Amino acid sequence: MKYNIGNCIGLTFLVPIFFILMNISYGYSLERDIQNDTSTIEIKGSNNSISESIATISNNSISESISTTASYNFEPFLLLNGTEYQDIPHNDTLSLQNFTVASWIKNNQSTLPGPAILVNKGGFNSDEEGKNMNYGFWFSSNGIIQGGFETKSGEYFAVNSTEKYNDGKWHFVLLAYDGNLLKLDIDGKEVSTKITGGALPDNTGTQPLRIGANSLEEDKFFNGALDEVRIWNRGLSDEEIKQVYSNNANNTKIKNGQVIHLDFSTTNVTEAATMGSSVTEAATVGPSFKDATKYKVVKVWGGAGTEDGKFLRPHDLDFNNDESILYAVDRDGGRIQAFDKEGNFLFSFGKNGQGDGEFSVPYGLDVDKEGNLWVADRANHRVQKFDSQGNFILKIGGDDFKKSAEPGKFDNPRHVRVDPDNKYVYVADSKNNRVQQFDTNGKFIKVIGKLGDKPGEFNLVTTIEIDPEGNFFTTERGNERIQKFDKDWKPILMWGSKGSGDSQFCHSEHFAIDKYGNVYMNDPQSDPGCSQIPVVKKYDNNGKFITKWGSLGKEPGQFGDPEHMAIDSEGNVYISDRKNDNIQKFAPIS
């Protein structure tokens, strides 16, 4: 990883970089009030040095072309799970009295346990000289963003937004202080200012610059993503701030006084155990999950029942386009439930029945590029389309709720997939052993495939997916295999057979594809003669085995019968379990 460090006279510094991942034990205290946020979490751990880098800063003039709109378009980024942080050890160039601190941030927690610190030096929890906050910004517990500093005497100066930004979207946050005016800009707009009367931040401390937690103590962790962290030793002007934002921070020419730039291009971290022992793992930094081989469970929700957030045999999962909603099929509950990424219930729609908007064994679903939901209504032998809030739009298939082999009708459709251009709908017509193609108005186009075990043939086809290159993938429970097709449905390759090997499957129906084209398969291994150990298997785009995880049981990380899955843009894998009636979220760790 390259960290660009310099000051206004162009010196180059050697900066050791520290990364910490903590196994957490929680305890709460009320040590000080910060804009009505009083709870803190005290955590014990040890620092472990990992790498060192050098880079320089050069002076450049400000571009005259200024835009006030921008969006996050980088990668990789730093992904923190609420138990981690990154340290840049103290040096004099980081101790500032005038400053600008900027970062892209993303968080989708509907509730926060207390202040969740994004970037800071000095920290909270003390009014002692040398231990006050030199500078920093953070999330409050209600989702607003705050930032500021403390003087040597502990006097506190802060600004804060009025809107909430824990919405699962990327935002650009910038805090600037020129010795008199403290101001907070978010997404290129000034949201708060404060005249300090010339107050001087306490810059006498030797605490590290910390990303993702309190610089003074190991608490107030942030759970989310950060990128393009930059710090200047001066307060940027309004014109400069607009330039930083419009250039997406990555290409900015405003380097006069810039003392650090963190772009998180590559990273290794050390996970510190609570007793001080450690084990090295690859960091969860942006797209590093492409080759990840280890996953850990980070969230479990559900349980058997008909209440909101409970399930009766959960099945397919899919995100809307900005990943703010995870839709889950509650199969025997006859409904679709919506959650955020942390499992917080949002809303539901549907009930058991045969009317429009009702279901009989809903099974697979897909969200198209316009945000509409398509649901394979298996026992009603039809597919239904809904808007993002669950309002019925149209249906495909017969009106008599009977299975049929006629073109345009179905026998137990298990899955549906809409192409990225929103032109065609593909339905896994399972017991007819075929895929059917329709336009998005429901007009029948053609039948693809027939019963058989040759390339391009199907035996109980259960899932259809499309990779980033537009290739189609299918899985068949009867043939226990995955097939890959080109955009015109010409067979490219296939892998799998019945068994318990790494490239074999047993009673497998459903899989998902990540943004790199990797294929993840739920393998229940539940048929007689199979291992009876349910696992998730990961392959590259051409079927090369990468890893697997899971075991039989009801504890977090174990499965009863893993059914469907979804994968978000950060590599988290969400698994529905129809025996344990829950959804588990797994994060890549190496």
Secondary structure, 3 states (H helix, E strand, C coil): CCEECCCCCCCCEEEEEEEEEECCCCCEEEEEEECCEEEEECCCCCCCEEEEEEECCCCCCCCCCCCCCCCCCCCCCEEEECCEEEEECCCHHHCCCCEEEEEEEECCCCCCCCCEEEEEECCCCCCCCCCCCCEEEEECCCCCEEEEEECCCCCEEEEECCCCCCCCCEEEEEEEECCCEEEEEECCEEEEEEECCCCCCCCCCCCCEEECCCCCCCCCCCEEEEEEEEEECCCCCHHHHHHHHHCCCCCCCCCCCEEEEECCCCCEEEEECCCCCEEEEECCEHHHHHHCCCEEEEEEEECECCCCCCECCEEEEEECCCCCCEEEEECCCCEEEEECCCCCEEEEECCECCCCCCECCEEEEEECCCCCEEEEEHHHCEEEEECCCCCEEEEEECCCCCCCCCCCCCCCEEEEEECCCCCEEEEEEHHHCEEEEEECCCCEEEEECCECCCCCCECCEEEEEECCCCCEEEEECCCCEEEEECCCCCEEEEECCECCCCCCECCCCCEEECCCCCEEEEECCCCCCCCCCCEEEEECCCCCEEEEECCECCCCCCECCEEEEEECCCCCEEEEECCCCEEEEEEECC
